[in-house]
């Protein structure tokens, strides 16, 4: 037996999701956006309606976002967007990733559904890890302990990253 979800069921899912769920027309105009937009980016659904998402995307990422959306419009195939930055209403930047699919409404109109999640914490951790790998490659990684937050460097290491030596907790022991 096939089960279907009523429109009230879909609305409950959309309004309780932690991800931004949006519906756009084939020109990229937002027709609907879930309440998570306010939580994740500080804009109310009413502030977003009728706009295009590129107005808050980092200018360096606009070409990629538009290109992927146009690819979905052209082919109808889902697209997954690699992490991109969007400006929060408070002026800070958030890293997001999205997946967009095309679908046809019961009235025959084609629409695009996008699910967007905040990956800022993951992105920041990945950057910290990459920085640690670069420092380790330079032979300047000293380690951490439960009272230190971050990397501890001294001497030459402090000059490599342009911080005064006094900021770093312990020395590096070389064999």
Order of alpha helices (4+ residues) and beta strands (2+ residues): alpha-beta-beta-alpha-alpha-alpha-beta-beta-beta-alpha-alpha
